[in-house]
Amino acid sequence: MRIPLNAPGMTSLHKAGLAGLYMTLEALTRDQRLISGLEWHLEPTSVTFDWKEERLKEAFRDLISASFWLDQGFIRLTGLEISGQPKPDQKHHLYNALLHSFLQFGPHRPTDSKRTLTYEVDERTYSIKDFAPVKSFRHQKAEKDFVDTNGKFKMDVETSSWLYPGGSQRHVVHAATKVTERVEKALALLYAPVGVFYYAIRSRYRGRKARLAMIVPEVSDLQTYSEIRQAFAQQGVLELTASSASDAALRMLVSIEANKAVNELTNYLGESFMCRVVTFGIVSWNEKQKTRTYTRSIHGGSLPGLDDYRKASAIFKNRWQKVDAKMDRKGKIIEPERYFVKTYSARELIAENVAQKKPWYQDLTTFMSQKETRNQLLFEREELHQMVEKAFLDDSERIFIRVCHESWRRRMGKLGERATKEGANFQSLVRRESERLRTSLARSKNAETLRETVVDFWARAGTNQELQREGLAKLLPLFNENNWRKARDLALLALISYQPQSDEEKEALSEAPQVEEEETDE
């Protein structure tokens, strides 16, 4: 049995699965784990098996047993452990990824009673409130799908979601609508969970509709791809958490570029990097299942804004979010202190734009119209200011932002004078004016209303030295019918990236601490 990488009908998932099979056999070879009745030969573009007919059934069973197994309720994949055994957070990440994708259907991975599980990662306590240990999973029982009662391989294997997410029978009463694959290609799909990449998603914009991103790169060399995949298998939950599907794919590409251990492999995925990203999440019409909610193809070599994303990746780094311990009325701890990974909404916006070849700040108005993303962006003020300073902006865009910053500074100065004169609360005046300006910009639906809003904003601030220095002529093109949406996004970007010039401004522009908990599927 020979499975070529570029055989007819091999999709990107088939190829990633063949890479997973290659990695598994590579791990067995390294550990000198022989399987009676089976020999294999690995090449950069194919995998070849020599099955002894009289022991085919037993050999296939032994291969499956050596490839897929369980450890205290966690799923273990031998192909991902060439470089060593996984740490607790890596096991949890794989467990969560598989239960959201290949094994999202309950009967495919029956679980034991739920319990709270905690472990240490980066000297921080990570807690799983409702960990349900897996008792078995579908891949361990693949023998019945591949081998018939006579101990020979079936010609075709029925393909359902545990082999190919989304590949299920279209109409229950019509057997002809079942999806099937030749046994060789089905064997490649069996190892797809090993070959693909997984990123946990924490998106404030998409919410629970996006919980996991599965990345399926185009594979052209099994040996090289295996080395890259092994390098990522050593990353922890902090590195393997993203804010969106696009963020996951770009995060993966930037990580490859930055990883000195695989630096010589950058050319393999760099300019020619192509992948398919699929997100899984929960939708209102099916609360119990994890549904494919979003797909996108990304070609790394054709993204003009990739350098801006590299800057964003360095500025908006994932960080640990602390959740304080909970106590009862008597002061007894009922839930210990714990941590989870927190992402940035700004990076989500930037990644989505870069992936679609748009300016990195485009459609900020939409993000600012949603309360949760708006509140989070306000907490990211300092990082957004760094992004404005370092990322690409043409002359007119940069001048426009500086003029808006100057106008906002002067407007707050006038509000301060008013607060002193009338005995009013400066903080309340600033927040009220900021919200008025934001809503006015959001309600500007054409070039005319936007011009009115921006001119009113500048006029209320008084003399603007930036505007006098640069001249209005440079900014007029931003207010025409083709560019007014860009000007609206830039005005909002200026508003949320403004850096306070005094302690009073800093206090006025700061929001109350946002209470955030780690999301669960319950």
DRENNUNU-472345 format. One record per residue (C-alpha): residue in three letters; x, y, z. Coordinates in pm, 1 decimal. Example, Ala and Ser with C-alpha at 12.3 -4.5 7.8 and 13.67 -1.06 7.14 Angstrom:
// DRENNUNU-472345
REC,ALA,1230.0,-450.0,780.0 $
REC,SER,1367.0,-106.0,714.0 $
***
This chain:
// DRENNUNU-472345
REC,MET,0.0,0.0,0.0 $
REC,ARG,156.4,326.0,-117.9 $
REC,ILE,1.4,664.8,-29.2 $
REC,PRO,150.0,944.4,-244.0 $
REC,LEU,126.7,1302.5,-121.9 $
REC,ASN,-4.6,1427.4,-456.5 $
REC,ALA,-234.4,1140.9,-549.4 $
REC,PRO,-562.5,1236.3,-722.9 $
REC,GLY,-827.4,1350.2,-474.4 $
REC,MET,-582.4,1441.4,-197.3 $
REC,THR,-718.6,1758.7,-37.4 $
REC,SER,-514.6,1974.5,200.6 $
REC,LEU,-665.6,1779.9,493.2 $
REC,HIS,-564.5,1447.7,334.7 $
REC,LYS,-209.7,1579.9,292.9 $
REC,ALA,-193.5,1704.3,651.3 $
REC,GLY,-324.3,1364.8,760.3 $
REC,LEU,-56.0,1187.6,559.3 $
REC,ALA,197.5,1409.5,736.4 $
REC,GLY,43.5,1301.0,1066.6 $
REC,LEU,80.7,936.7,962.9 $
REC,TYR,442.0,1006.0,863.5 $
REC,MET,508.7,1163.6,1204.3 $
REC,THR,351.9,869.5,1387.6 $
REC,LEU,557.8,612.5,1198.4 $
REC,GLU,866.0,828.9,1250.8 $
REC,ALA,802.3,823.1,1627.7 $
REC,LEU,757.5,444.1,1627.9 $
REC,THR,1079.3,402.2,1428.9 $
REC,ARG,1271.5,625.4,1668.4 $
REC,ASP,1146.9,423.8,1968.1 $
REC,GLN,1215.2,96.5,1784.6 $
REC,ARG,854.9,-9.9,1834.0 $
REC,LEU,801.5,-287.1,1581.9 $
REC,ILE,459.3,-407.4,1469.9 $
REC,SER,437.7,-774.7,1381.3 $
REC,GLY,311.1,-822.5,1026.1 $
REC,LEU,381.9,-465.0,915.9 $
REC,GLU,676.9,-279.2,769.1 $
REC,TRP,685.7,77.4,637.2 $
REC,HIS,901.8,304.5,427.9 $
REC,LEU,898.3,683.0,462.1 $
REC,GLU,982.4,925.2,182.4 $
REC,PRO,939.5,1306.5,158.6 $
REC,THR,641.7,1262.2,-75.6 $
REC,SER,491.7,925.1,17.7 $
REC,VAL,437.8,657.2,279.2 $
REC,THR,456.4,289.6,180.8 $
REC,PHE,325.4,-6.6,384.3 $
REC,ASP,400.8,-374.7,348.5 $
REC,TRP,116.6,-562.9,517.2 $
REC,LYS,151.4,-937.6,581.3 $
REC,GLU,-182.7,-1069.7,465.2 $
REC,GLU,-217.0,-1337.5,731.7 $
REC,ARG,-169.7,-1081.1,1011.6 $
REC,LEU,-326.9,-773.5,852.5 $
REC,LYS,-609.2,-735.4,1103.8 $
REC,GLU,-383.0,-774.0,1406.0 $
REC,ALA,-115.6,-547.5,1257.3 $
REC,PHE,-369.0,-271.4,1186.7 $
REC,ARG,-505.8,-303.9,1539.6 $
REC,ASP,-155.4,-276.9,1684.8 $
REC,LEU,-81.0,28.5,1469.8 $
REC,ILE,-395.0,201.5,1594.1 $
REC,SER,-317.4,110.3,1953.8 $
REC,ALA,33.9,251.3,1922.0 $
REC,SER,-92.1,571.6,1757.5 $
REC,PHE,-394.2,677.4,1965.6 $
REC,TRP,-424.6,631.7,2339.8 $
REC,LEU,-548.4,786.6,2664.6 $
REC,ASP,-374.5,915.5,2974.4 $
REC,GLN,-593.7,1001.7,3275.6 $
REC,GLY,-873.1,1119.7,3049.5 $
REC,PHE,-647.2,1314.9,2812.4 $
REC,ILE,-600.5,1211.8,2449.6 $
REC,ARG,-244.8,1128.4,2348.2 $
REC,LEU,-118.8,1119.2,1989.2 $
REC,THR,213.2,943.8,1944.0 $
REC,GLY,295.5,1142.0,1632.3 $
REC,LEU,311.0,1465.5,1833.5 $
REC,GLU,551.7,1330.2,2094.0 $
REC,ILE,871.6,1273.3,1897.2 $
REC,SER,1039.9,1556.2,2090.9 $
REC,GLY,913.6,1444.1,2430.3 $
REC,GLN,604.4,1398.8,2643.1 $
REC,PRO,355.6,1687.0,2656.0 $
REC,LYS,317.3,1915.4,2956.8 $
REC,PRO,-21.1,1946.3,3130.7 $
REC,ASP,-124.3,2259.4,2940.5 $
REC,GLN,-27.1,2097.2,2610.3 $
REC,LYS,-239.2,1790.7,2690.5 $
REC,HIS,-529.5,2014.6,2786.8 $
REC,HIS,-491.6,2218.6,2467.2 $
REC,LEU,-504.4,1903.4,2250.5 $
REC,TYR,-798.2,1765.9,2450.5 $
REC,ASN,-994.2,2087.7,2401.9 $
REC,ALA,-901.2,2109.2,2032.0 $
REC,LEU,-1014.6,1756.4,1947.5 $
REC,LEU,-1340.6,1787.0,2142.7 $
REC,HIS,-1418.9,2099.8,1939.7 $
REC,SER,-1334.2,1948.3,1600.3 $
REC,PHE,-1286.6,1582.2,1507.7 $
REC,LEU,-1446.1,1451.9,1827.1 $
REC,GLN,-1714.0,1716.7,1885.2 $
REC,PHE,-1991.1,1450.9,1858.1 $
REC,GLY,-2048.2,1305.1,2206.4 $
REC,PRO,-2079.8,934.0,2109.4 $
REC,HIS,-1741.4,957.7,1935.2 $
REC,ARG,-1569.0,1024.0,2269.5 $
REC,PRO,-1774.7,916.8,2575.0 $
REC,THR,-1659.8,1085.6,2893.0 $
REC,ASP,-1658.5,1014.9,3265.0 $
REC,SER,-1806.5,1233.8,3538.6 $
REC,LYS,-1692.7,1595.1,3537.1 $
REC,ARG,-1448.7,1721.6,3795.3 $
REC,THR,-1229.8,2022.7,3865.8 $
REC,LEU,-872.8,1983.7,3750.8 $
REC,THR,-585.1,2222.6,3819.0 $
REC,TYR,-224.0,2225.3,3709.1 $
REC,GLU,70.4,2463.2,3706.2 $
REC,VAL,187.9,2639.1,3389.9 $
REC,ASP,452.9,2912.0,3392.8 $
REC,GLU,429.6,2904.4,3775.6 $
REC,ARG,60.9,2995.7,3755.6 $
REC,THR,-240.9,2789.6,3850.0 $
REC,TYR,-455.1,2693.3,3552.6 $
REC,SER,-794.4,2549.0,3636.8 $
REC,ILE,-1044.5,2341.7,3439.1 $
REC,LYS,-1378.3,2377.7,3618.1 $
REC,ASP,-1563.2,2096.3,3440.2 $
REC,PHE,-1302.6,1856.8,3306.8 $
REC,ALA,-1470.9,1545.3,3164.9 $
REC,PRO,-1212.2,1265.0,3127.6 $
REC,VAL,-1241.7,1085.2,2794.8 $
REC,LYS,-1303.2,710.6,2836.4 $
REC,SER,-1242.3,618.1,2472.0 $
REC,PHE,-1247.7,789.4,2134.2 $
REC,ARG,-1347.0,691.9,1783.9 $
REC,HIS,-998.5,663.9,1634.4 $
REC,GLN,-917.2,381.2,1876.1 $
REC,LYS,-1196.7,176.9,1719.2 $
REC,ALA,-1106.5,237.0,1354.9 $
REC,GLU,-1042.3,-131.3,1288.0 $
REC,LYS,-1410.6,-200.6,1217.3 $
REC,ASP,-1417.7,80.2,959.5 $
REC,PHE,-1107.3,-28.9,767.9 $
REC,VAL,-1094.7,-409.7,797.9 $
REC,ASP,-1373.6,-651.0,700.6 $
REC,THR,-1475.1,-972.1,878.2 $
REC,ASN,-1233.7,-1172.4,661.1 $
REC,GLY,-938.0,-975.5,787.1 $
REC,LYS,-885.4,-781.3,464.0 $
REC,PHE,-897.2,-409.5,393.0 $
REC,LYS,-1228.7,-274.8,271.0 $
REC,MET,-1222.5,-108.4,-69.5 $
REC,ASP,-1401.9,202.1,59.3 $
REC,VAL,-1436.6,355.1,405.5 $
REC,GLU,-1738.7,559.8,510.8 $
REC,THR,-1624.0,910.3,601.2 $
REC,SER,-1802.7,1091.2,881.9 $
REC,SER,-1714.1,1391.6,1098.2 $
REC,TRP,-1454.5,1210.7,1311.0 $
REC,LEU,-1249.0,1149.7,995.4 $
REC,TYR,-1337.7,1463.4,802.8 $
REC,PRO,-1522.9,1737.9,995.9 $
REC,GLY,-1835.9,1815.2,795.4 $
REC,GLY,-1812.7,1495.9,590.8 $
REC,SER,-2135.0,1324.7,690.3 $
REC,GLN,-2432.6,1160.5,525.7 $
REC,ARG,-2646.7,1429.6,365.0 $
REC,HIS,-2982.7,1249.1,387.2 $
REC,VAL,-3035.9,973.8,644.9 $
REC,VAL,-3288.7,784.3,432.9 $
REC,HIS,-3068.2,788.7,122.6 $
REC,ALA,-2765.2,562.6,155.2 $
REC,ALA,-2618.6,700.5,-167.5 $
REC,THR,-2555.0,1033.9,2.6 $
REC,LYS,-2291.4,886.4,232.1 $
REC,VAL,-1937.0,1011.9,182.7 $
REC,THR,-1677.9,740.8,122.4 $
REC,GLU,-1305.1,729.9,52.3 $
REC,ARG,-1070.0,467.5,-84.3 $
REC,VAL,-897.2,294.0,203.4 $
REC,GLU,-557.4,456.9,132.7 $
REC,LYS,-696.3,810.2,148.3 $
REC,ALA,-914.1,722.6,448.9 $
REC,LEU,-600.4,605.5,629.6 $
REC,ALA,-445.6,946.3,567.8 $
REC,LEU,-756.3,1116.2,709.9 $
REC,LEU,-738.0,893.7,1017.4 $
REC,TYR,-416.2,1074.7,1114.3 $
REC,ALA,-535.0,1426.5,1030.7 $
REC,PRO,-568.4,1513.6,1403.8 $
REC,VAL,-190.8,1469.2,1426.7 $
REC,GLY,-101.4,1674.8,1121.4 $
REC,VAL,-315.9,1988.8,1153.7 $
REC,PHE,-250.8,2286.9,1383.5 $
REC,TYR,-485.5,2403.4,1659.2 $
REC,TYR,-528.8,2744.4,1820.7 $
REC,ALA,-770.1,2817.4,2102.5 $
REC,ILE,-976.1,3128.1,2019.4 $
REC,ARG,-1073.7,3404.2,2259.9 $
REC,SER,-1271.2,3647.2,2046.4 $
REC,ARG,-1475.4,3929.4,2195.5 $
REC,TYR,-1615.1,4016.8,1853.9 $
REC,ARG,-1737.6,3668.7,1755.2 $
REC,GLY,-1788.1,3537.5,2107.2 $
REC,ARG,-1861.8,3169.5,2144.6 $
REC,LYS,-1912.6,3129.2,1769.8 $
REC,ALA,-1535.1,3096.5,1746.9 $
REC,ARG,-1371.2,2876.8,2010.7 $
REC,LEU,-1113.9,2687.4,1806.0 $
REC,ALA,-917.7,2751.1,1486.8 $
REC,MET,-797.1,2446.7,1295.2 $
REC,ILE,-522.9,2536.6,1046.7 $
REC,VAL,-458.0,2308.9,750.3 $
REC,PRO,-145.3,2422.5,560.7 $
REC,GLU,-55.0,2298.3,214.7 $
REC,VAL,200.6,2017.8,254.2 $
REC,SER,464.8,1967.5,-13.6 $
REC,ASP,733.3,1780.7,182.5 $
REC,LEU,641.1,1535.6,458.0 $
REC,GLN,980.8,1536.9,627.8 $
REC,THR,1010.8,1916.2,647.4 $
REC,TYR,649.4,1957.6,752.5 $
REC,SER,702.2,1700.8,1027.9 $
REC,GLU,986.8,1908.3,1174.9 $
REC,ILE,773.6,2223.8,1174.7 $
REC,ARG,475.3,2048.0,1330.9 $
REC,GLN,697.4,1900.0,1601.9 $
REC,ALA,829.7,2245.6,1687.6 $
REC,PHE,474.6,2371.2,1739.3 $
REC,ALA,389.8,2066.0,1950.9 $
REC,GLN,632.0,2205.3,2209.5 $
REC,GLN,443.6,2535.2,2242.3 $
REC,GLY,210.3,2595.1,2534.9 $
REC,VAL,-134.9,2742.5,2576.4 $
REC,LEU,-0.7,3100.7,2596.6 $
REC,GLU,147.0,3072.7,2245.3 $
REC,LEU,-139.1,2866.0,2101.7 $
REC,THR,-420.2,3108.1,2184.9 $
REC,ALA,-542.2,3357.2,1924.3 $
REC,SER,-813.6,3619.3,1895.7 $
REC,SER,-959.2,3504.6,1561.2 $
REC,ALA,-912.6,3260.2,1273.7 $
REC,SER,-700.6,3506.4,1077.6 $
REC,ASP,-500.3,3588.9,1388.8 $
REC,ALA,-429.2,3218.3,1437.9 $
REC,ALA,-296.6,3173.3,1083.5 $
REC,LEU,-83.1,3489.2,1091.4 $
REC,ARG,33.2,3409.0,1443.7 $
REC,MET,150.0,3072.0,1316.9 $
REC,LEU,338.8,3229.7,1026.6 $
REC,VAL,510.6,3489.5,1246.3 $
REC,SER,599.2,3220.2,1499.2 $
REC,ILE,771.2,3017.2,1228.9 $
REC,GLU,970.0,3323.2,1122.1 $
REC,ALA,1077.5,3396.9,1478.8 $
REC,ASN,1160.6,3042.2,1585.5 $
REC,LYS,1538.3,3008.2,1555.9 $
REC,ALA,1515.1,2633.1,1601.1 $
REC,VAL,1334.9,2603.3,1268.8 $
REC,ASN,1477.3,2913.9,1106.3 $
REC,GLU,1616.8,2713.7,815.0 $
REC,LEU,1263.5,2590.1,747.5 $
REC,THR,1119.8,2939.4,705.8 $
REC,ASN,1156.9,2920.0,330.4 $
REC,TYR,929.7,2619.0,328.4 $
REC,LEU,630.1,2817.7,449.0 $
REC,GLY,744.6,3180.1,416.7 $
REC,GLU,664.0,3332.6,79.2 $
REC,SER,469.7,3024.3,-33.9 $
REC,PHE,271.7,2982.6,288.2 $
REC,MET,-84.2,2876.2,209.6 $
REC,CYS,-339.0,2740.8,450.1 $
REC,ARG,-705.7,2688.1,514.2 $
REC,VAL,-841.4,2805.9,849.6 $
REC,VAL,-1163.1,2665.2,993.5 $
REC,THR,-1322.2,2783.2,1317.3 $
REC,PHE,-1552.2,2577.8,1536.3 $
REC,GLY,-1794.0,2724.1,1787.8 $
REC,ILE,-2143.8,2721.1,1930.7 $
REC,VAL,-2443.6,2857.7,1741.9 $
REC,SER,-2784.8,2939.2,1887.1 $
REC,TRP,-2971.4,2672.0,1690.3 $
REC,ASN,-2748.4,2388.3,1815.8 $
REC,GLU,-2614.9,2450.9,2166.1 $
REC,LYS,-2478.7,2099.3,2220.8 $
REC,GLN,-2264.5,2065.1,1908.3 $
REC,LYS,-1951.9,2246.2,1791.1 $
REC,THR,-2030.4,2380.0,1445.2 $
REC,ARG,-1797.0,2497.7,1170.6 $
REC,THR,-1865.7,2869.2,1175.0 $
REC,TYR,-1601.6,3027.7,952.4 $
REC,THR,-1346.9,2936.2,686.2 $
REC,ARG,-1075.9,3135.3,513.9 $
REC,SER,-782.4,3066.4,282.8 $
REC,ILE,-465.1,3266.4,347.3 $
REC,HIS,-161.9,3303.3,121.0 $
REC,GLY,126.7,3452.0,316.4 $
REC,GLY,324.3,3572.2,16.7 $
REC,SER,46.3,3800.7,-107.6 $
REC,LEU,-31.8,3995.1,209.8 $
REC,PRO,93.6,4354.5,175.5 $
REC,GLY,12.0,4430.8,539.0 $
REC,LEU,200.6,4137.8,691.1 $
REC,ASP,470.0,4371.4,826.6 $
REC,ASP,198.3,4563.5,1013.0 $
REC,TYR,78.1,4236.5,1165.6 $
REC,ARG,433.2,4156.6,1276.3 $
REC,LYS,436.4,4487.3,1462.1 $
REC,ALA,94.2,4413.8,1611.5 $
REC,SER,210.9,4068.5,1719.4 $
REC,ALA,498.0,4227.6,1912.3 $
REC,ILE,283.3,4504.1,2067.2 $
REC,PHE,-34.0,4310.4,2151.9 $
REC,LYS,116.8,4001.8,2312.9 $
REC,ASN,-97.6,3744.5,2490.5 $
REC,ARG,-80.4,3774.8,2866.7 $
REC,TRP,-198.2,3590.4,3172.8 $
REC,GLN,-519.7,3717.8,3331.8 $
REC,LYS,-554.5,3661.5,3703.2 $
REC,VAL,-886.7,3559.9,3859.4 $
REC,ASP,-889.9,3626.8,4233.9 $
REC,ALA,-982.5,3355.2,4476.6 $
REC,LYS,-1348.3,3339.9,4581.7 $
REC,MET,-1436.6,3318.4,4949.9 $
REC,ASP,-1752.2,3250.7,5145.9 $
REC,ARG,-1884.9,3476.1,5421.2 $
REC,LYS,-1655.0,3317.9,5675.3 $
REC,GLY,-1347.0,3392.0,5468.3 $
REC,LYS,-1293.9,3032.1,5359.7 $
REC,ILE,-1160.9,2987.7,5005.3 $
REC,ILE,-1416.7,2809.5,4787.2 $
REC,GLU,-1236.4,2870.6,4455.0 $
REC,PRO,-858.0,2924.6,4449.7 $
REC,GLU,-676.2,3196.1,4260.5 $
REC,ARG,-624.4,3100.0,3897.0 $
REC,TYR,-516.3,3234.0,3558.1 $
REC,PHE,-621.3,3214.9,3196.0 $
REC,VAL,-486.7,3354.2,2868.5 $
REC,LYS,-611.9,3699.3,2769.3 $
REC,THR,-594.1,3825.0,2410.0 $
REC,TYR,-626.5,4171.0,2251.5 $
REC,SER,-925.3,4292.2,2052.1 $
REC,ALA,-700.6,4527.7,1855.5 $
REC,ARG,-496.9,4232.4,1730.8 $
REC,GLU,-818.6,4063.1,1621.5 $
REC,LEU,-915.2,4368.1,1414.1 $
REC,ILE,-566.9,4404.1,1265.9 $
REC,ALA,-536.4,4033.7,1176.7 $
REC,GLU,-875.1,4026.1,1003.0 $
REC,ASN,-781.2,4329.2,793.7 $
REC,VAL,-433.9,4206.4,702.4 $
REC,ALA,-572.4,3865.4,600.8 $
REC,GLN,-816.2,4042.8,367.3 $
REC,LYS,-548.4,4280.0,231.1 $
REC,LYS,-713.6,4585.4,385.7 $
REC,PRO,-558.6,4873.1,585.0 $
REC,TRP,-489.0,4746.7,935.8 $
REC,TYR,-735.0,4988.2,1105.1 $
REC,GLN,-1023.4,4946.7,859.3 $
REC,ASP,-1375.4,4885.7,992.3 $
REC,LEU,-1281.4,5006.3,1340.8 $
REC,THR,-1628.1,5165.5,1346.7 $
REC,THR,-1786.3,4819.4,1356.5 $
REC,PHE,-1566.6,4708.5,1645.5 $
REC,MET,-1646.7,5029.9,1832.9 $
REC,SER,-2019.7,4974.9,1787.7 $
REC,GLN,-2009.9,4652.1,1991.3 $
REC,LYS,-1994.1,4721.0,2364.4 $
REC,GLU,-1757.6,4441.5,2464.5 $
REC,THR,-1499.3,4508.4,2192.8 $
REC,ARG,-1530.9,4885.5,2247.3 $
REC,ASN,-1461.8,4855.5,2619.8 $
REC,GLN,-1164.5,4631.1,2556.6 $
REC,LEU,-1016.6,4863.8,2293.3 $
REC,LEU,-1031.1,5147.8,2546.4 $
REC,PHE,-817.9,4936.4,2782.5 $
REC,GLU,-567.9,4890.8,2500.7 $
REC,ARG,-507.6,5265.1,2459.9 $
REC,GLU,-134.2,5257.2,2527.8 $
REC,GLU,-71.6,4967.1,2289.3 $
REC,LEU,-288.5,5129.8,2021.1 $
REC,HIS,-77.6,5444.4,2050.4 $
REC,GLN,233.8,5234.8,1989.3 $
REC,MET,68.3,5079.1,1686.3 $
REC,VAL,-19.5,5421.6,1544.1 $
REC,GLU,341.4,5530.8,1590.5 $
REC,LYS,501.5,5219.5,1435.4 $
REC,ALA,259.9,5080.9,1174.9 $
REC,PHE,218.9,5200.3,819.6 $
REC,LEU,13.5,5517.2,767.0 $
REC,ASP,47.7,5750.2,471.2 $
REC,ASP,113.7,6122.0,525.0 $
REC,SER,-249.6,6231.1,513.5 $
REC,GLU,-357.3,5956.6,757.2 $
REC,ARG,-82.8,6039.3,1005.4 $
REC,ILE,-153.1,6415.2,985.4 $
REC,PHE,-526.4,6353.1,1033.3 $
REC,ILE,-462.4,6151.9,1350.9 $
REC,ARG,-225.3,6415.9,1489.6 $
REC,VAL,-484.0,6688.9,1424.6 $
REC,CYS,-750.6,6483.3,1604.4 $
REC,HIS,-514.1,6417.5,1896.5 $
REC,GLU,-442.5,6790.2,1925.6 $
REC,SER,-812.7,6876.8,1906.3 $
REC,TRP,-899.3,6623.8,2175.4 $
REC,ARG,-623.2,6756.1,2401.8 $
REC,ARG,-748.7,7111.9,2363.1 $
REC,ARG,-1110.6,7004.6,2406.1 $
REC,MET,-1026.4,6837.2,2737.1 $
REC,GLY,-844.2,7153.1,2839.7 $
REC,LYS,-1164.0,7353.1,2787.8 $
REC,LEU,-1363.4,7093.2,2979.9 $
REC,GLY,-1113.7,7128.0,3263.8 $
REC,GLU,-1166.9,7503.0,3270.8 $
REC,ARG,-1542.4,7449.6,3275.5 $
REC,ALA,-1514.8,7198.7,3560.1 $
REC,THR,-1313.1,7447.0,3766.5 $
REC,LYS,-1548.7,7737.5,3692.8 $
REC,GLU,-1874.8,7549.2,3752.5 $
REC,GLY,-1754.1,7306.0,4018.9 $
REC,ALA,-1838.2,7013.9,3788.1 $
REC,ASN,-1673.6,6673.5,3778.9 $
REC,PHE,-1398.0,6679.4,3516.0 $
REC,GLN,-1400.4,6301.3,3475.2 $
REC,SER,-1774.6,6294.5,3402.4 $
REC,LEU,-1747.8,6579.3,3152.1 $
REC,VAL,-1466.4,6406.5,2960.6 $
REC,ARG,-1642.5,6070.8,2947.7 $
REC,ARG,-1968.7,6230.6,2838.9 $
REC,GLU,-1792.0,6425.4,2562.1 $
REC,SER,-1597.2,6120.4,2450.2 $
REC,GLU,-1916.3,5915.3,2418.7 $
REC,ARG,-2093.3,6199.7,2235.3 $
REC,LEU,-1809.8,6222.7,1985.0 $
REC,ARG,-1795.0,5845.1,1937.0 $
REC,THR,-2167.7,5813.9,1871.0 $
REC,SER,-2161.5,6114.7,1635.9 $
REC,LEU,-1885.5,5952.9,1431.9 $
REC,ALA,-2063.2,5615.3,1432.1 $
REC,ARG,-2384.3,5777.4,1307.4 $
REC,SER,-2208.1,5951.9,1020.4 $
REC,LYS,-2335.7,5755.7,721.9 $
REC,ASN,-2203.5,5964.2,435.2 $
REC,ALA,-1931.2,6213.9,349.7 $
REC,GLU,-2146.2,6516.3,431.2 $
REC,THR,-2243.4,6409.5,784.4 $
REC,LEU,-1888.0,6301.3,858.0 $
REC,ARG,-1752.4,6641.7,752.7 $
REC,GLU,-2004.4,6810.1,981.7 $
REC,THR,-1906.2,6589.2,1275.0 $
REC,VAL,-1529.7,6631.2,1232.0 $
REC,VAL,-1548.6,7007.9,1167.0 $
REC,ASP,-1764.9,7047.3,1478.1 $
REC,PHE,-1510.6,6845.1,1677.9 $
REC,TRP,-1221.1,7060.1,1557.7 $
REC,ALA,-1415.4,7383.7,1607.3 $
REC,ARG,-1507.4,7300.6,1968.1 $
REC,ALA,-1137.2,7252.1,2042.3 $
REC,GLY,-1035.3,7596.6,1919.0 $
REC,THR,-709.4,7683.4,1745.3 $
REC,ASN,-528.5,7373.1,1622.8 $
REC,GLN,-155.1,7419.5,1569.5 $
REC,GLU,-118.6,7086.6,1388.0 $
REC,LEU,-386.4,7186.5,1138.4 $
REC,GLN,-230.2,7527.3,1083.8 $
REC,ARG,114.6,7374.8,1039.5 $
REC,GLU,14.8,7104.9,792.1 $
REC,GLY,-269.0,7281.5,612.1 $
REC,LEU,-622.3,7164.3,549.5 $
REC,ALA,-552.6,7096.9,180.0 $
REC,LYS,-365.2,6775.7,264.8 $
REC,LEU,-669.0,6638.6,449.4 $
REC,LEU,-950.2,6735.0,212.7 $
REC,PRO,-922.9,6413.3,3.5 $
REC,LEU,-1014.5,6212.5,315.5 $
REC,PHE,-1358.1,6375.6,320.9 $
REC,ASN,-1467.1,6289.0,-33.7 $
REC,GLU,-1715.2,6019.1,-132.2 $
REC,ASN,-1441.1,5758.3,-178.2 $
REC,ASN,-1254.0,5808.7,149.7 $
REC,TRP,-1499.4,5926.2,414.9 $
REC,ARG,-1525.8,5580.7,574.8 $
REC,LYS,-1147.5,5577.3,610.6 $
REC,ALA,-1164.1,5920.2,778.1 $
REC,ARG,-1431.3,5793.6,1018.5 $
REC,ASP,-1215.7,5496.7,1119.7 $
REC,LEU,-910.8,5722.5,1158.7 $
REC,ALA,-1103.4,5966.2,1379.9 $
REC,LEU,-1211.3,5681.5,1607.9 $
REC,LEU,-856.8,5543.5,1605.6 $
REC,ALA,-729.2,5886.2,1714.4 $
REC,LEU,-987.6,5897.5,1992.9 $
REC,ILE,-891.2,5561.4,2145.0 $
REC,SER,-514.4,5593.2,2089.1 $
REC,TYR,-477.5,5938.5,2249.7 $
REC,GLN,-218.4,5937.0,2527.1 $
REC,PRO,-310.8,6141.0,2839.2 $
REC,GLN,-87.8,6442.2,2901.2 $
REC,SER,-152.6,6467.0,3276.0 $
REC,ASP,-270.8,6258.8,3570.5 $
REC,GLU,-610.0,6427.9,3549.8 $
REC,GLU,-650.7,6327.4,3186.6 $
REC,LYS,-533.0,5975.3,3261.4 $
REC,GLU,-790.7,5938.3,3537.4 $
REC,ALA,-1065.6,6086.2,3319.2 $
REC,LEU,-990.5,5853.2,3028.9 $
REC,SER,-952.1,5539.0,3237.6 $
REC,GLU,-1244.3,5302.0,3269.4 $
REC,ALA,-1349.0,5096.3,3569.2 $
REC,PRO,-1163.8,4762.1,3578.2 $
REC,GLN,-1336.5,4510.2,3357.2 $
REC,VAL,-1428.7,4185.8,3530.0 $
REC,GLU,-1353.4,3905.2,3291.1 $
REC,GLU,-1384.4,3532.4,3336.6 $
REC,GLU,-1254.3,3250.4,3124.1 $
REC,GLU,-1526.2,3138.0,2882.9 $
REC,THR,-1661.5,2786.0,2902.6 $
REC,ASP,-1897.9,2584.9,2687.4 $
REC,GLU,-2138.8,2521.3,2970.9 $
***
